Amino acid sequence: MHELSICEGIVQIIEDQAVEQNFTSVEKVRLEIGKLSGVELEALRFGFDVVTKNTIAENAELEIIELNGMAWCMPCEKSVSVSQLFDACPDCGGYQLQVTSGNEMRIKDLEVN
């Protein structure tokens, strides 16, 4: 379950930022996660609750903003929406697609005290 290690990384970033920016508690954590990132969102939510126990983010609300997948279709020469990796182009049916977005995972922002 790599979601647990992702959550551990998030907590480490939050703790590092707490020292750097001098805050003592986290009210909300907003993540941007692409639909093509391979992250299981329910497992991430569960892992976040587990990993944040006894940390600065223990009572933080987790908000996940899910980003759509987009790819450049080489035969069509245009950007198309894709819902999973290795999908065919919805317009031409070809498989020469290069993912351009939707595989991101990042902390968008934190609400802190």
N, C-alpha and C positions, 0 to 999 in steps of 0.2 A: 504494500500500500504506500505508494510514493507521496500520496496526499499528506500523510503525517510528517514526512520530512519537509514538504513545502511549508506546512504550518510552523514547524520548528524554525525554518528560515525566516518566516514572517515575524515571529516573536523576536528573533535575534535582531532583525532590522529595527523593530519597534524599540527594543531596549537600547540599542546603539543610538537611535535618534532621541530617546528620552534623556540620555546623558548629554548629547550634543546640544539639544535645544531646551533642556531644563524643564521638562514637564513630568508630572507625577502620576497621571492616570490617563487612560485611553477610554473614550466614550464610544467611539465608532471607528471601525476599520472598513474602508471601501476598497475592494479589489476589482480589477478588470481582468476577466479571464475569457479568452477566445474559445469559441465552440470547437475549434480544431486543435486545442492545446493538449487534449488527452486527459484532462483533469475531470475526475468524477466529483461533481459539485456537492452531493450529499456526503460523500466521504470527507471532503474538505471541510464542510461545516462541522461534522462530527470531530474530526481531527483538531479543528480550531478550538472547540470547547475543551477537549482533553489537554491540549498543549498549553493553553493559556491559564490553566489552574495555577494559583499562587504566583502569578506574574503581574506586571503592570497593566496587562490587557485582560485580566481575569473577567471583568464584567462588561467588556466591550461588545457592542453589537457588530455582527459581521454582515456587511452588505456586499453582494456579488453582482457586478454589472457584467452580463454576458455579451460578448462581442461576436458579431456575425462573421462567418468565414467568407473571404473573397479571394479570387485567384485570377491570374492573367491567362487567358486562353490564347495560345500561340496561333492556331489556325484562324480563329475569329478576330484576333488582334483587338481584344477588348476585355474589360474586367467583368467577371461573372460571379454570382453568389454560389457558394458551395456549402453544403451542410456537414460534410465529413471528408476526411482525407481520401484521396483516390477516387472521388466521384468523377463521373464524366461531365463534360461541359453541358450545361442545360440547353444550350443553343445548338451546338453542332454534334454533340455526342462524342467528341474527341477526348483523349486523355492527356494531351500535352498542356497541362495546367501547372502554373507556378503560383503557390500560395503567396499572397501579398498581405493578408491580414487575417486575424482570427486565431492565430496560434500564440498570442501574447498572454503573459501572466505578469501582472504588476500591481503594486500597491498604488492606487490612485491618490488617496489621501487618508489622513487620520483626523479625527476630532479628539482633542486632548484638553486636559486641565493642567 
